[in-house]
Every structure is written in C-alpha cells, then in structure tokens.
Amino acid sequence: MQRTLSIIKPDATRRNLTGAINSCFEKNGLRIVAQKRIRLTKAQAEKFYEVHKDRPFYDELCSFMCSGPIVVQVFEAEDAIKRNRDVMGATNPAEAAEGTIRKMFAESFTGNSVHGSDSLENAKKEIAFFFSEDEIVG
C-alpha cells in the first residue's frame, strides 16, 4: 500500500464540495485514513509551498491557500499517488480530462479545488507536514 497527501482547497470548501470531492476519490479506490479541516497561516502556506518560491505564482498561491479553510487528508491505496493524480486531473482545469475533479469543480488555475503529492518522496514530506503518525489510522 502507498500513501499520498490530498488537500481540498479553499475554493472547494467555500462551495461546500468536500463530500462530492471525497466521493470521487473513494469511488476510485482511494481510502481516507486521516483527515482534518484547518486554516493555514501565511507562514505555514509559505513553508508548505517553498519548493515554488521562485515561481511567479508563489505569492498568489500562498495567499489563496490562506483565504479559507482547507481539508488535508491522507489516502491509502495501491499506487495511491498516480491514482490520486489521475482522479484530480491536469493542474490547469482547461486541460483536465472530462470526469476529473478539476474539470468538474475548479474555478481557475490557482483555484483548482485540490492538491495532491506528485512523488513518493514529496508524499512523505507533505504527510509529515500536516499529520503525526498517530493521526493516521488505516
């Protein structure tokens, strides 16, 4: 089994889409083994997204991620990272395939409703950023 981090972003929580989005994940075999609703501080968002600090969208992304509550969660499944990314769809919702979360729910490139880890190494770091081992109950 593999684990990955998922975030339901402020654009989606504002529109009360948490259940609909989680339903998409669960229908595609991703098991939620940890979940909490939080509000990031600016400092937390900057630290979490520091890998993007030299990119032009960094400040906008950090501000956006602090603009409302988010839902952070850990998924478990065979090939969870790839499965999660397939269900989410392309980062740019205009390029996302029909039936993906971003195609169905995203408002914009930044407000694209969900985040998911892109590698096993990043999944481990991102999960540890938000959860202690005793909070993950598979």
N, C-alpha and C positions, 0 to 999 in steps of 0.2 A: 504494500500500500504506500501511496505517496501523499504528501500533504502540500497544500498551497494556501496562500492568503488571498482573500477576496475583500474588497471594500465596496459597499453600496454608497455612492457619493451623494453630496447634499442636494443635487438637482432631483435625484430619485426619492430621497427620504422626504423632501419638501412636498412631493406629489403623492406621498403615501404608497410607493411602489415596492416596498420591501418584500411583502408577501408574494407579489406577482413575479418579482425577480428571483426570489428564493425558489419558487415553484419551477422556474426554468432550469435552475441549477439541479434541483433534486430530480426532475424528470430526465435529466441527462446523466444520472448516476453519481452525482457529487453529494456526498454525505456531510452535513454540517456537524462538526464535532466541537466547535467553540463559536460563540457569537456574543457581541455586545454593541450597544448603541452608545456612542461617545461624541463629544465635540472637541475637535483638535484645537490646540492653541497655535498661534503663528509659529512659535518656536518648534513645536512638535512637527508641524507640516514642513517647515524648512529642513529639519533633520531627516524626516522620512524621505523627502524628495531631493536630498542634497546631491544625488547622482545626476540630477538635471540642472544643477545650479548655474551652469554656463549656457544653458539653452534660453532662447528668447521668451519662452512661455513659463519659465520657472516662477516668477513673481505672481503672475496671474493664477497659476495653478495653486500655489500655496495660499493665496487669498481666498480663492474659490473653495478649497478644502476646509477652510475655517468658517465659511459662510453659513453653516448649518450643521446639524447632526449627521454623522455617518454611521454605518453599521460595518464593523470589522468582523470577519469570520474566518475560520479555518475549515477547509474542505479536505476530505479524505476520499481517495478512490485510486484504482489502478490508473496510472498515467494522469493524475489529477491536474497537473499544470497544463498539459496540452488540452485536455478535455475542457477545463475552465476557459482557456483562451478561445477555443472553438465556439463555446456557448456565448461568450461575450461578443465576439465579432471584432472586426477591424477597429483600431483606435479612432479613426475618422469615421463617424457614423455614415457619412455619404458613401463610403467604400465598403461598409459592412454588408454581409450577406443577409438575405431575407431570413426571417425567423430568429436572428441573433438578438441578444439583449440590446446592444447598441443600435441596431436598426429599428427595433420596436420602441425604445424608450428614450434614447439620447436626445438632448436639446441642441448640443453643439459639440465641437471638438473637445473643449475643456469639460463641458457638462455632459459627458458621455455615459453617465449613470453608474459605471462600475470600473474597478481597477482589479487586476489580477497579476500575481507574480509571473515573471517571464522566464525564470530558470529555477532549478533546484537550489542553487546557492542563494539566489535572492529570496526564494520562498522561505528558507530557513531564517534568514536575517529579518525579513518582514514579519514573519510569525512571532519571532522573539521580541520585536519592537512593541507589539501590542499584547502579547499573551505570555504568561508564565506556563510552565509545563503542567502545573496542577489545574489550570483552567481549561485544558484541552481534554475532553472526556469522550474518547472514541469508544 
